[in-house]
Every structure is written in C-alpha cells, then in structure tokens.
Amino acid sequence: MGPITDTRQIQVIESHLEDALAKGARILTGGKKQGMIYAPIVMVNVDHSMTLMREETFGPIIPIMKVRDEE
C-alpha cells in the first residue's frame, strides 16, 4: 500500500469505485482506506459502461472484465 498524494485523486478513485459498484461491479478484495492510503482493489463484473474502464483512475484498482474470446 502506498499513499495517494493528492486529495483530488482520492475523489477520482472514490468516484470511479462508486460508479462501478452502482453499475454492478463487485470488489473481490481490498478497498480499505486509511486516510490517504488505499489497499489495492481487485474488481470483477466490470464492463465498458463504467468510468474506471474508460478513464485512467491512477489508483490501486485492478478491474477484471470477462470477454467472449481473444477478438
């Protein structure tokens, strides 16, 4: 875990998390926050309708999206 150095970045991370969770994503592990420190987050059930899949979060989030095949 490493500290997030800018409070505005905390807001971006939280916004991306809230958007993804509201659209059906699930936190598999992590996500605990202490002050400016976030534990690494692994999210599943994500898709391209979610902000974290379209914009750079610059936070400790790993989204995992199922795909049909390599193409």
PDB file of N, H, CA, C and O in Angstrom:
ATOM      1  N   MET A   1       0.836  -1.175   0.000  1.00  0.00           N
ATOM      2  CA  MET A   1       0.000   0.000   0.000  1.00  0.00           C
ATOM      3  C   MET A   1       0.879   1.236   0.000  1.00  0.00           C
ATOM      4  O   MET A   1       1.891   1.306   0.698  1.00  0.00           O
ATOM      5  N   GLY A   2       0.479   2.186  -0.781  1.00  0.00           N
ATOM      6  H   GLY A   2      -0.342   2.130  -1.348  1.00  0.00           H
ATOM      7  CA  GLY A   2       1.191   3.437  -0.803  1.00  0.00           C
ATOM      8  C   GLY A   2       0.210   4.589  -0.678  1.00  0.00           C
ATOM      9  O   GLY A   2      -0.963   4.449  -1.024  1.00  0.00           O
ATOM     10  N   PRO A   3       0.679   5.716  -0.190  1.00  0.00           N
ATOM     11  CA  PRO A   3      -0.234   6.844  -0.010  1.00  0.00           C
ATOM     12  C   PRO A   3      -0.589   7.505  -1.340  1.00  0.00           C
ATOM     13  O   PRO A   3       0.225   7.563  -2.261  1.00  0.00           O
ATOM     14  N   ILE A   4      -1.810   7.996  -1.416  1.00  0.00           N
ATOM     15  H   ILE A   4      -2.472   7.949  -0.668  1.00  0.00           H
ATOM     16  CA  ILE A   4      -2.238   8.842  -2.525  1.00  0.00           C
ATOM     17  C   ILE A   4      -1.809  10.245  -2.113  1.00  0.00           C
ATOM     18  O   ILE A   4      -2.100  10.675  -0.997  1.00  0.00           O
ATOM     19  N   THR A   5      -1.132  10.956  -2.987  1.00  0.00           N
ATOM     20  H   THR A   5      -0.896  10.608  -3.894  1.00  0.00           H
ATOM     21  CA  THR A   5      -0.512  12.215  -2.578  1.00  0.00           C
ATOM     22  C   THR A   5      -1.383  13.450  -2.775  1.00  0.00           C
ATOM     23  O   THR A   5      -0.984  14.548  -2.388  1.00  0.00           O
ATOM     24  N   ASP A   6      -2.556  13.295  -3.362  1.00  0.00           N
ATOM     25  H   ASP A   6      -2.881  12.403  -3.676  1.00  0.00           H
ATOM     26  CA  ASP A   6      -3.394  14.457  -3.659  1.00  0.00           C
ATOM     27  C   ASP A   6      -4.842  14.125  -3.302  1.00  0.00           C
ATOM     28  O   ASP A   6      -5.375  13.107  -3.744  1.00  0.00           O
ATOM     29  N   THR A   7      -5.470  14.974  -2.512  1.00  0.00           N
ATOM     30  H   THR A   7      -5.037  15.801  -2.153  1.00  0.00           H
ATOM     31  CA  THR A   7      -6.856  14.719  -2.111  1.00  0.00           C
ATOM     32  C   THR A   7      -7.809  14.682  -3.301  1.00  0.00           C
ATOM     33  O   THR A   7      -8.835  14.003  -3.250  1.00  0.00           O
ATOM     34  N   ARG A   8      -7.483  15.401  -4.366  1.00  0.00           N
ATOM     35  H   ARG A   8      -6.650  15.952  -4.407  1.00  0.00           H
ATOM     36  CA  ARG A   8      -8.329  15.346  -5.572  1.00  0.00           C
ATOM     37  C   ARG A   8      -8.296  13.952  -6.183  1.00  0.00           C
ATOM     38  O   ARG A   8      -9.287  13.503  -6.758  1.00  0.00           O
ATOM     39  N   GLN A   9      -7.170  13.271  -6.064  1.00  0.00           N
ATOM     40  H   GLN A   9      -6.365  13.636  -5.597  1.00  0.00           H
ATOM     41  CA  GLN A   9      -7.062  11.918  -6.612  1.00  0.00           C
ATOM     42  C   GLN A   9      -7.907  10.937  -5.804  1.00  0.00           C
ATOM     43  O   GLN A   9      -8.471   9.998  -6.367  1.00  0.00           O
ATOM     44  N   ILE A  10      -7.999  11.143  -4.506  1.00  0.00           N
ATOM     45  H   ILE A  10      -7.541  11.906  -4.049  1.00  0.00           H
ATOM     46  CA  ILE A  10      -8.892  10.324  -3.673  1.00  0.00           C
ATOM     47  C   ILE A  10     -10.322  10.461  -4.193  1.00  0.00           C
ATOM     48  O   ILE A  10     -11.052   9.472  -4.267  1.00  0.00           O
ATOM     49  N   GLN A  11     -10.723  11.672  -4.551  1.00  0.00           N
ATOM     50  H   GLN A  11     -10.130  12.475  -4.491  1.00  0.00           H
ATOM     51  CA  GLN A  11     -12.075  11.908  -5.070  1.00  0.00           C
ATOM     52  C   GLN A  11     -12.290  11.169  -6.388  1.00  0.00           C
ATOM     53  O   GLN A  11     -13.373  10.632  -6.620  1.00  0.00           O
ATOM     54  N   VAL A  12     -11.274  11.133  -7.255  1.00  0.00           N
ATOM     55  H   VAL A  12     -10.395  11.569  -7.066  1.00  0.00           H
ATOM     56  CA  VAL A  12     -11.375  10.410  -8.531  1.00  0.00           C
ATOM     57  C   VAL A  12     -11.534   8.913  -8.262  1.00  0.00           C
ATOM     58  O   VAL A  12     -12.406   8.263  -8.839  1.00  0.00           O
ATOM     59  N   ILE A  13     -10.703   8.379  -7.397  1.00  0.00           N
ATOM     60  H   ILE A  13      -9.994   8.907  -6.928  1.00  0.00           H
ATOM     61  CA  ILE A  13     -10.764   6.950  -7.070  1.00  0.00           C
ATOM     62  C   ILE A  13     -12.144   6.603  -6.523  1.00  0.00           C
ATOM     63  O   ILE A  13     -12.763   5.635  -6.964  1.00  0.00           O
ATOM     64  N   GLU A  14     -12.624   7.387  -5.567  1.00  0.00           N
ATOM     65  H   GLU A  14     -12.121   8.174  -5.209  1.00  0.00           H
ATOM     66  CA  GLU A  14     -13.929   7.112  -4.967  1.00  0.00           C
ATOM     67  C   GLU A  14     -15.057   7.244  -5.979  1.00  0.00           C
ATOM     68  O   GLU A  14     -16.011   6.466  -5.948  1.00  0.00           O
ATOM     69  N   SER A  15     -14.962   8.211  -6.866  1.00  0.00           N
ATOM     70  H   SER A  15     -14.188   8.843  -6.891  1.00  0.00           H
ATOM     71  CA  SER A  15     -15.973   8.387  -7.909  1.00  0.00           C
ATOM     72  C   SER A  15     -16.009   7.181  -8.847  1.00  0.00           C
ATOM     73  O   SER A  15     -17.084   6.687  -9.187  1.00  0.00           O
ATOM     74  N   HIS A  16     -14.838   6.712  -9.263  1.00  0.00           N
ATOM     75  H   HIS A  16     -13.965   7.114  -8.987  1.00  0.00           H
ATOM     76  CA  HIS A  16     -14.766   5.549 -10.146  1.00  0.00           C
ATOM     77  C   HIS A  16     -15.298   4.300  -9.452  1.00  0.00           C
ATOM     78  O   HIS A  16     -16.001   3.499 -10.069  1.00  0.00           O
ATOM     79  N   LEU A  17     -14.969   4.130  -8.179  1.00  0.00           N
ATOM     80  H   LEU A  17     -14.398   4.780  -7.678  1.00  0.00           H
ATOM     81  CA  LEU A  17     -15.467   2.981  -7.419  1.00  0.00           C
ATOM     82  C   LEU A  17     -16.990   3.029  -7.289  1.00  0.00           C
ATOM     83  O   LEU A  17     -17.669   2.032  -7.535  1.00  0.00           O
ATOM     84  N   GLU A  18     -17.517   4.181  -6.905  1.00  0.00           N
ATOM     85  H   GLU A  18     -16.965   4.990  -6.706  1.00  0.00           H
ATOM     86  CA  GLU A  18     -18.966   4.324  -6.734  1.00  0.00           C
ATOM     87  C   GLU A  18     -19.704   4.052  -8.038  1.00  0.00           C
ATOM     88  O   GLU A  18     -20.724   3.363  -8.040  1.00  0.00           O
ATOM     89  N   ASP A  19     -19.199   4.583  -9.142  1.00  0.00           N
ATOM     90  H   ASP A  19     -18.370   5.142  -9.140  1.00  0.00           H
ATOM     91  CA  ASP A  19     -19.820   4.373 -10.452  1.00  0.00           C
ATOM     92  C   ASP A  19     -19.839   2.885 -10.805  1.00  0.00           C
ATOM     93  O   ASP A  19     -20.867   2.358 -11.229  1.00  0.00           O
ATOM     94  N   ALA A  20     -18.711   2.218 -10.633  1.00  0.00           N
ATOM     95  H   ALA A  20     -17.875   2.646 -10.289  1.00  0.00           H
ATOM     96  CA  ALA A  20     -18.615   0.799 -10.979  1.00  0.00           C
ATOM     97  C   ALA A  20     -19.533  -0.049 -10.092  1.00  0.00           C
ATOM     98  O   ALA A  20     -20.224  -0.940 -10.585  1.00  0.00           O
ATOM     99  N   LEU A  21     -19.538   0.225  -8.801  1.00  0.00           N
ATOM    100  H   LEU A  21     -18.976   0.949  -8.400  1.00  0.00           H
ATOM    101  CA  LEU A  21     -20.388  -0.540  -7.885  1.00  0.00           C
ATOM    102  C   LEU A  21     -21.867  -0.322  -8.197  1.00  0.00           C
ATOM    103  O   LEU A  21     -22.659  -1.262  -8.133  1.00  0.00           O
ATOM    104  N   ALA A  22     -22.239   0.901  -8.533  1.00  0.00           N
ATOM    105  H   ALA A  22     -21.596   1.665  -8.586  1.00  0.00           H
ATOM    106  CA  ALA A  22     -23.632   1.204  -8.873  1.00  0.00           C
ATOM    107  C   ALA A  22     -24.077   0.490 -10.151  1.00  0.00           C
ATOM    108  O   ALA A  22     -25.264   0.228 -10.343  1.00  0.00           O
ATOM    109  N   LYS A  23     -23.117   0.179 -11.018  1.00  0.00           N
ATOM    110  H   LYS A  23     -22.152   0.392 -10.861  1.00  0.00           H
ATOM    111  CA  LYS A  23     -23.434  -0.471 -12.298  1.00  0.00           C
ATOM    112  C   LYS A  23     -23.207  -1.981 -12.256  1.00  0.00           C
ATOM    113  O   LYS A  23     -23.231  -2.633 -13.299  1.00  0.00           O
ATOM    114  N   GLY A  24     -22.987  -2.545 -11.068  1.00  0.00           N
ATOM    115  H   GLY A  24     -22.968  -2.015 -10.220  1.00  0.00           H
ATOM    116  CA  GLY A  24     -22.929  -3.987 -10.933  1.00  0.00           C
ATOM    117  C   GLY A  24     -21.573  -4.611 -10.680  1.00  0.00           C
ATOM    118  O   GLY A  24     -21.480  -5.829 -10.529  1.00  0.00           O
ATOM    119  N   ALA A  25     -20.522  -3.815 -10.631  1.00  0.00           N
ATOM    120  H   ALA A  25     -20.597  -2.826 -10.754  1.00  0.00           H
ATOM    121  CA  ALA A  25     -19.202  -4.371 -10.320  1.00  0.00           C
ATOM    122  C   ALA A  25     -19.180  -4.798  -8.861  1.00  0.00           C
ATOM    123  O   ALA A  25     -20.013  -4.383  -8.055  1.00  0.00           O
ATOM    124  N   ARG A  26     -18.214  -5.629  -8.551  1.00  0.00           N
ATOM    125  H   ARG A  26     -17.537  -5.966  -9.205  1.00  0.00           H
ATOM    126  CA  ARG A  26     -18.081  -6.140  -7.188  1.00  0.00           C
ATOM    127  C   ARG A  26     -16.610  -6.095  -6.799  1.00  0.00           C
ATOM    128  O   ARG A  26     -15.739  -6.418  -7.606  1.00  0.00           O
ATOM    129  N   ILE A  27     -16.338  -5.699  -5.574  1.00  0.00           N
ATOM    130  H   ILE A  27     -17.046  -5.436  -4.918  1.00  0.00           H
ATOM    131  CA  ILE A  27     -14.972  -5.718  -5.065  1.00  0.00           C
ATOM    132  C   ILE A  27     -14.678  -7.127  -4.593  1.00  0.00           C
ATOM    133  O   ILE A  27     -15.340  -7.645  -3.694  1.00  0.00           O
ATOM    134  N   LEU A  28     -13.679  -7.742  -5.209  1.00  0.00           N
ATOM    135  H   LEU A  28     -13.142  -7.321  -5.940  1.00  0.00           H
ATOM    136  CA  LEU A  28     -13.286  -9.097  -4.847  1.00  0.00           C
ATOM    137  C   LEU A  28     -12.399  -9.085  -3.599  1.00  0.00           C
ATOM    138  O   LEU A  28     -12.530  -9.934  -2.717  1.00  0.00           O
ATOM    139  N   THR A  29     -11.508  -8.117  -3.546  1.00  0.00           N
ATOM    140  H   THR A  29     -11.401  -7.428  -4.262  1.00  0.00           H
ATOM    141  CA  THR A  29     -10.630  -7.981  -2.386  1.00  0.00           C
ATOM    142  C   THR A  29     -10.093  -6.553  -2.334  1.00  0.00           C
ATOM    143  O   THR A  29     -10.041  -5.858  -3.349  1.00  0.00           O
ATOM    144  N   GLY A  30      -9.702  -6.133  -1.153  1.00  0.00           N
ATOM    145  H   GLY A  30      -9.745  -6.697  -0.328  1.00  0.00           H
ATOM    146  CA  GLY A  30      -9.097  -4.814  -0.979  1.00  0.00           C
ATOM    147  C   GLY A  30     -10.137  -3.727  -0.802  1.00  0.00           C
ATOM    148  O   GLY A  30     -11.319  -3.986  -0.575  1.00  0.00           O
ATOM    149  N   GLY A  31      -9.648  -2.491  -0.915  1.00  0.00           N
ATOM    150  H   GLY A  31      -8.688  -2.281  -1.099  1.00  0.00           H
ATOM    151  CA  GLY A  31     -10.522  -1.341  -0.854  1.00  0.00           C
ATOM    152  C   GLY A  31     -10.561  -0.627   0.476  1.00  0.00           C
ATOM    153  O   GLY A  31     -11.209   0.411   0.611  1.00  0.00           O
ATOM    154  N   LYS A  32      -9.873  -1.173   1.457  1.00  0.00           N
ATOM    155  H   LYS A  32      -9.346  -2.015   1.347  1.00  0.00           H
ATOM    156  CA  LYS A  32      -9.857  -0.489   2.749  1.00  0.00           C
ATOM    157  C   LYS A  32      -9.056   0.804   2.634  1.00  0.00           C
ATOM    158  O   LYS A  32      -7.996   0.840   2.009  1.00  0.00           O
ATOM    159  N   LYS A  33      -9.573   1.852   3.242  1.00  0.00           N
ATOM    160  H   LYS A  33     -10.434   1.823   3.750  1.00  0.00           H
ATOM    161  CA  LYS A  33      -8.927   3.165   3.163  1.00  0.00           C
ATOM    162  C   LYS A  33      -8.617   3.644   4.572  1.00  0.00           C
ATOM    163  O   LYS A  33      -9.452   3.570   5.472  1.00  0.00           O
ATOM    164  N   GLN A  34      -7.389   4.140   4.741  1.00  0.00           N
ATOM    165  H   GLN A  34      -6.710   4.201   4.009  1.00  0.00           H
ATOM    166  CA  GLN A  34      -6.977   4.775   5.993  1.00  0.00           C
ATOM    167  C   GLN A  34      -6.333   6.092   5.630  1.00  0.00           C
ATOM    168  O   GLN A  34      -5.204   6.128   5.142  1.00  0.00           O
ATOM    169  N   GLY A  35      -7.043   7.163   5.863  1.00  0.00           N
ATOM    170  H   GLY A  35      -7.961   7.134   6.259  1.00  0.00           H
ATOM    171  CA  GLY A  35      -6.511   8.472   5.500  1.00  0.00           C
ATOM    172  C   GLY A  35      -6.277   8.562   4.006  1.00  0.00           C
ATOM    173  O   GLY A  35      -7.216   8.466   3.216  1.00  0.00           O
ATOM    174  N   MET A  36      -5.032   8.747   3.622  1.00  0.00           N
ATOM    175  H   MET A  36      -4.269   8.825   4.264  1.00  0.00           H
ATOM    176  CA  MET A  36      -4.667   8.882   2.205  1.00  0.00           C
ATOM    177  C   MET A  36      -4.130   7.573   1.627  1.00  0.00           C
ATOM    178  O   MET A  36      -3.492   7.572   0.575  1.00  0.00           O
ATOM    179  N   ILE A  37      -4.387   6.464   2.312  1.00  0.00           N
ATOM    180  H   ILE A  37      -4.905   6.465   3.167  1.00  0.00           H
ATOM    181  CA  ILE A  37      -3.874   5.172   1.852  1.00  0.00           C
ATOM    182  C   ILE A  37      -5.032   4.241   1.526  1.00  0.00           C
ATOM    183  O   ILE A  37      -5.931   4.035   2.341  1.00  0.00           O
ATOM    184  N   TYR A  38      -4.996   3.680   0.312  1.00  0.00           N
ATOM    185  H   TYR A  38      -4.266   3.847  -0.351  1.00  0.00           H
ATOM    186  CA  TYR A  38      -5.978   2.693  -0.136  1.00  0.00           C
ATOM    187  C   TYR A  38      -5.273   1.351  -0.293  1.00  0.00           C
ATOM    188  O   TYR A  38      -4.191   1.280  -0.876  1.00  0.00           O
ATOM    189  N   ALA A  39      -5.884   0.290   0.225  1.00  0.00           N
ATOM    190  H   ALA A  39      -6.763   0.348   0.699  1.00  0.00           H
ATOM    191  CA  ALA A  39      -5.383  -1.059  -0.044  1.00  0.00           C
ATOM    192  C   ALA A  39      -5.712  -1.372  -1.505  1.00  0.00           C
ATOM    193  O   ALA A  39      -6.761  -0.947  -1.990  1.00  0.00           O
ATOM    194  N   PRO A  40      -4.857  -2.096  -2.215  1.00  0.00           N
ATOM    195  CA  PRO A  40      -5.136  -2.448  -3.606  1.00  0.00           C
ATOM    196  C   PRO A  40      -6.501  -3.127  -3.737  1.00  0.00           C
ATOM    197  O   PRO A  40      -6.892  -3.937  -2.897  1.00  0.00           O
ATOM    198  N   ILE A  41      -7.210  -2.779  -4.804  1.00  0.00           N
ATOM    199  H   ILE A  41      -6.892  -2.121  -5.486  1.00  0.00           H
ATOM    200  CA  ILE A  41      -8.575  -3.250  -5.028  1.00  0.00           C
ATOM    201  C   ILE A  41      -8.620  -4.093  -6.295  1.00  0.00           C
ATOM    202  O   ILE A  41      -8.116  -3.684  -7.341  1.00  0.00           O
ATOM    203  N   VAL A  42      -9.224  -5.267  -6.196  1.00  0.00           N
ATOM    204  H   VAL A  42      -9.634  -5.600  -5.347  1.00  0.00           H
ATOM    205  CA  VAL A  42      -9.476  -6.105  -7.365  1.00  0.00           C
ATOM    206  C   VAL A  42     -10.985  -6.122  -7.555  1.00  0.00           C
ATOM    207  O   VAL A  42     -11.730  -6.522  -6.660  1.00  0.00           O
ATOM    208  N   MET A  43     -11.433  -5.681  -8.741  1.00  0.00           N
ATOM    209  H   MET A  43     -10.828  -5.356  -9.468  1.00  0.00           H
ATOM    210  CA  MET A  43     -12.871  -5.630  -9.037  1.00  0.00           C
ATOM    211  C   MET A  43     -13.214  -6.595 -10.161  1.00  0.00           C
ATOM    212  O   MET A  43     -12.447  -6.765 -11.108  1.00  0.00           O
ATOM    213  N   VAL A  44     -14.378  -7.222 -10.040  1.00  0.00           N
ATOM    214  H   VAL A  44     -15.000  -7.084  -9.270  1.00  0.00           H
ATOM    215  CA  VAL A  44     -14.882  -8.121 -11.075  1.00  0.00           C
ATOM    216  C   VAL A  44     -16.253  -7.616 -11.526  1.00  0.00           C
ATOM    217  O   VAL A  44     -16.826  -6.704 -10.929  1.00  0.00           O
ATOM    218  N   ASN A  45     -16.760  -8.231 -12.590  1.00  0.00           N
ATOM    219  H   ASN A  45     -16.295  -8.971 -13.075  1.00  0.00           H
ATOM    220  CA  ASN A  45     -18.062  -7.845 -13.183  1.00  0.00           C
ATOM    221  C   ASN A  45     -18.032  -6.415 -13.710  1.00  0.00           C
ATOM    222  O   ASN A  45     -19.031  -5.699 -13.628  1.00  0.00           O
ATOM    223  N   VAL A  46     -16.901  -6.004 -14.245  1.00  0.00           N
ATOM    224  H   VAL A  46     -16.090  -6.585 -14.311  1.00  0.00           H
ATOM    225  CA  VAL A  46     -16.810  -4.657 -14.822  1.00  0.00           C
ATOM    226  C   VAL A  46     -17.050  -4.725 -16.322  1.00  0.00           C
ATOM    227  O   VAL A  46     -16.871  -5.769 -16.948  1.00  0.00           O
ATOM    228  N   ASP A  47     -17.458  -3.594 -16.887  1.00  0.00           N
ATOM    229  H   ASP A  47     -17.603  -2.745 -16.379  1.00  0.00           H
ATOM    230  CA  ASP A  47     -17.630  -3.507 -18.338  1.00  0.00           C
ATOM    231  C   ASP A  47     -17.334  -2.074 -18.784  1.00  0.00           C
ATOM    232  O   ASP A  47     -17.029  -1.209 -17.963  1.00  0.00           O
ATOM    233  N   HIS A  48     -17.426  -1.839 -20.070  1.00  0.00           N
ATOM    234  H   HIS A  48     -17.673  -2.542 -20.737  1.00  0.00           H
ATOM    235  CA  HIS A  48     -17.034  -0.536 -20.617  1.00  0.00           C
ATOM    236  C   HIS A  48     -18.049   0.576 -20.360  1.00  0.00           C
ATOM    237  O   HIS A  48     -17.813   1.719 -20.751  1.00  0.00           O
ATOM    238  N   SER A  49     -19.165   0.268 -19.715  1.00  0.00           N
ATOM    239  H   SER A  49     -19.357  -0.660 -19.398  1.00  0.00           H
ATOM    240  CA  SER A  49     -20.092   1.343 -19.333  1.00  0.00           C
ATOM    241  C   SER A  49     -19.578   2.074 -18.092  1.00  0.00           C
ATOM    242  O   SER A  49     -20.083   3.141 -17.741  1.00  0.00           O
ATOM    243  N   MET A  50     -18.586   1.506 -17.442  1.00  0.00           N
ATOM    244  H   MET A  50     -18.176   0.640 -17.727  1.00  0.00           H
ATOM    245  CA  MET A  50     -18.071   2.060 -16.190  1.00  0.00           C
ATOM    246  C   MET A  50     -16.896   2.998 -16.436  1.00  0.00           C
ATOM    247  O   MET A  50     -16.022   2.733 -17.261  1.00  0.00           O
ATOM    248  N   THR A  51     -16.903   4.086 -15.706  1.00  0.00           N
ATOM    249  H   THR A  51     -17.613   4.302 -15.036  1.00  0.00           H
ATOM    250  CA  THR A  51     -15.867   5.108 -15.871  1.00  0.00           C
ATOM    251  C   THR A  51     -14.466   4.529 -15.699  1.00  0.00           C
ATOM    252  O   THR A  51     -13.551   4.896 -16.436  1.00  0.00           O
ATOM    253  N   LEU A  52     -14.290   3.632 -14.737  1.00  0.00           N
ATOM    254  H   LEU A  52     -15.033   3.334 -14.138  1.00  0.00           H
ATOM    255  CA  LEU A  52     -12.938   3.108 -14.491  1.00  0.00           C
ATOM    256  C   LEU A  52     -12.404   2.291 -15.663  1.00  0.00           C
ATOM    257  O   LEU A  52     -11.204   2.026 -15.728  1.00  0.00           O
ATOM    258  N   MET A  53     -13.272   1.888 -16.591  1.00  0.00           N
ATOM    259  H   MET A  53     -14.247   2.103 -16.539  1.00  0.00           H
ATOM    260  CA  MET A  53     -12.814   1.174 -17.786  1.00  0.00           C
ATOM    261  C   MET A  53     -12.572   2.122 -18.956  1.00  0.00           C
ATOM    262  O   MET A  53     -11.998   1.719 -19.968  1.00  0.00           O
ATOM    263  N   ARG A  54     -13.002   3.373 -18.832  1.00  0.00           N
ATOM    264  H   ARG A  54     -13.468   3.701 -18.010  1.00  0.00           H
ATOM    265  CA  ARG A  54     -12.846   4.339 -19.926  1.00  0.00           C
ATOM    266  C   ARG A  54     -11.858   5.455 -19.602  1.00  0.00           C
ATOM    267  O   ARG A  54     -11.316   6.092 -20.505  1.00  0.00           O
ATOM    268  N   GLU A  55     -11.626   5.688 -18.322  1.00  0.00           N
ATOM    269  H   GLU A  55     -12.065   5.171 -17.588  1.00  0.00           H
ATOM    270  CA  GLU A  55     -10.728   6.770 -17.904  1.00  0.00           C
ATOM    271  C   GLU A  55      -9.655   6.211 -16.976  1.00  0.00           C
ATOM    272  O   GLU A  55      -9.889   5.244 -16.252  1.00  0.00           O
ATOM    273  N   GLU A  56      -8.505   6.816 -17.005  1.00  0.00           N
ATOM    274  H   GLU A  56      -8.315   7.602 -17.593  1.00  0.00           H
ATOM    275  CA  GLU A  56      -7.400   6.388 -16.132  1.00  0.00           C
ATOM    276  C   GLU A  56      -7.723   6.791 -14.697  1.00  0.00           C
ATOM    277  O   GLU A  56      -7.991   7.960 -14.420  1.00  0.00           O
ATOM    278  N   THR A  57      -7.697   5.838 -13.801  1.00  0.00           N
ATOM    279  H   THR A  57      -7.480   4.889 -14.026  1.00  0.00           H
ATOM    280  CA  THR A  57      -8.005   6.107 -12.398  1.00  0.00           C
ATOM    281  C   THR A  57      -6.786   6.616 -11.647  1.00  0.00           C
ATOM    282  O   THR A  57      -6.924   7.437 -10.740  1.00  0.00           O
ATOM    283  N   PHE A  58      -5.608   6.151 -12.000  1.00  0.00           N
ATOM    284  H   PHE A  58      -5.496   5.483 -12.736  1.00  0.00           H
ATOM    285  CA  PHE A  58      -4.378   6.472 -11.269  1.00  0.00           C
ATOM    286  C   PHE A  58      -4.545   6.149  -9.792  1.00  0.00           C
ATOM    287  O   PHE A  58      -4.213   6.947  -8.915  1.00  0.00           O
ATOM    288  N   GLY A  59      -5.067   4.960  -9.547  1.00  0.00           N
ATOM    289  H   GLY A  59      -5.336   4.312 -10.260  1.00  0.00           H
ATOM    290  CA  GLY A  59      -5.246   4.483  -8.193  1.00  0.00           C
ATOM    291  C   GLY A  59      -5.031   2.985  -8.170  1.00  0.00           C
ATOM    292  O   GLY A  59      -4.833   2.369  -9.217  1.00  0.00           O
ATOM    293  N   PRO A  60      -5.068   2.395  -6.991  1.00  0.00           N
ATOM    294  CA  PRO A  60      -4.765   0.975  -6.843  1.00  0.00           C
ATOM    295  C   PRO A  60      -5.956   0.065  -7.159  1.00  0.00           C
ATOM    296  O   PRO A  60      -6.368  -0.737  -6.321  1.00  0.00           O
ATOM    297  N   ILE A  61      -6.515   0.196  -8.387  1.00  0.00           N
ATOM    298  H   ILE A  61      -6.180   0.848  -9.067  1.00  0.00           H
ATOM    299  CA  ILE A  61      -7.677  -0.606  -8.783  1.00  0.00           C
ATOM    300  C   ILE A  61      -7.306  -1.467  -9.987  1.00  0.00           C
ATOM    301  O   ILE A  61      -6.795  -0.966 -10.989  1.00  0.00           O
ATOM    302  N   ILE A  62      -7.569  -2.764  -9.875  1.00  0.00           N
ATOM    303  H   ILE A  62      -7.984  -3.170  -9.061  1.00  0.00           H
ATOM    304  CA  ILE A  62      -7.397  -3.690 -10.995  1.00  0.00           C
ATOM    305  C   ILE A  62      -8.783  -4.195 -11.383  1.00  0.00           C
ATOM    306  O   ILE A  62      -9.358  -5.012 -10.665  1.00  0.00           O
ATOM    307  N   PRO A  63      -9.335  -3.720 -12.514  1.00  0.00           N
ATOM    308  CA  PRO A  63     -10.634  -4.226 -12.958  1.00  0.00           C
ATOM    309  C   PRO A  63     -10.438  -5.470 -13.829  1.00  0.00           C
ATOM    310  O   PRO A  63      -9.563  -5.500 -14.695  1.00  0.00           O
ATOM    311  N   ILE A  64     -11.254  -6.487 -13.592  1.00  0.00           N
ATOM    312  H   ILE A  64     -11.964  -6.463 -12.888  1.00  0.00           H
ATOM    313  CA  ILE A  64     -11.196  -7.708 -14.384  1.00  0.00           C
ATOM    314  C   ILE A  64     -12.519  -7.840 -15.128  1.00  0.00           C
ATOM    315  O   ILE A  64     -13.588  -7.896 -14.520  1.00  0.00           O
ATOM    316  N   MET A  65     -12.424  -7.888 -16.463  1.00  0.00           N
ATOM    317  H   MET A  65     -11.556  -7.843 -16.957  1.00  0.00           H
ATOM    318  CA  MET A  65     -13.611  -7.987 -17.299  1.00  0.00           C
ATOM    319  C   MET A  65     -13.568  -9.267 -18.105  1.00  0.00           C
ATOM    320  O   MET A  65     -12.568  -9.556 -18.762  1.00  0.00           O
ATOM    321  N   LYS A  66     -14.651 -10.042 -18.060  1.00  0.00           N
ATOM    322  H   LYS A  66     -15.463  -9.807 -17.526  1.00  0.00           H
ATOM    323  CA  LYS A  66     -14.744 -11.247 -18.864  1.00  0.00           C
ATOM    324  C   LYS A  66     -14.976 -10.852 -20.308  1.00  0.00           C
ATOM    325  O   LYS A  66     -15.691  -9.895 -20.603  1.00  0.00           O
ATOM    326  N   VAL A  67     -14.357 -11.607 -21.200  1.00  0.00           N
ATOM    327  H   VAL A  67     -13.776 -12.385 -20.960  1.00  0.00           H
ATOM    328  CA  VAL A  67     -14.572 -11.411 -22.641  1.00  0.00           C
ATOM    329  C   VAL A  67     -14.921 -12.754 -23.262  1.00  0.00           C
ATOM    330  O   VAL A  67     -14.587 -13.811 -22.727  1.00  0.00           O
ATOM    331  N   ARG A  68     -15.595 -12.689 -24.393  1.00  0.00           N
ATOM    332  H   ARG A  68     -15.866 -11.830 -24.827  1.00  0.00           H
ATOM    333  CA  ARG A  68     -16.024 -13.916 -25.059  1.00  0.00           C
ATOM    334  C   ARG A  68     -14.843 -14.684 -25.632  1.00  0.00           C
ATOM    335  O   ARG A  68     -14.747 -15.902 -25.476  1.00  0.00           O
ATOM    336  N   ASP A  69     -13.937 -13.960 -26.303  1.00  0.00           N
ATOM    337  H   ASP A  69     -14.015 -12.971 -26.431  1.00  0.00           H
ATOM    338  CA  ASP A  69     -12.752 -14.598 -26.904  1.00  0.00           C
ATOM    339  C   ASP A  69     -11.686 -13.556 -27.120  1.00  0.00           C
ATOM    340  O   ASP A  69     -11.860 -12.396 -26.745  1.00  0.00           O
ATOM    341  N   GLU A  70     -10.595 -13.952 -27.715  1.00  0.00           N
ATOM    342  H   GLU A  70     -10.454 -14.894 -28.020  1.00  0.00           H
ATOM    343  CA  GLU A  70      -9.470 -13.049 -27.912  1.00  0.00           C
ATOM    344  C   GLU A  70      -9.786 -11.845 -28.774  1.00  0.00           C
ATOM    345  O   GLU A  70      -9.207 -10.776 -28.580  1.00  0.00           O
ATOM    346  N   GLU A  71     -10.680 -11.999 -29.710  1.00  0.00           N
ATOM    347  H   GLU A  71     -11.150 -12.868 -29.868  1.00  0.00           H
ATOM    348  CA  GLU A  71     -11.038 -10.876 -30.585  1.00  0.00           C
ATOM    349  C   GLU A  71     -11.905  -9.890 -29.845  1.00  0.00           C
ATOM    350  O   GLU A  71     -12.309  -8.875 -30.414  1.00  0.00           O
TER     351      GLU A  71
END
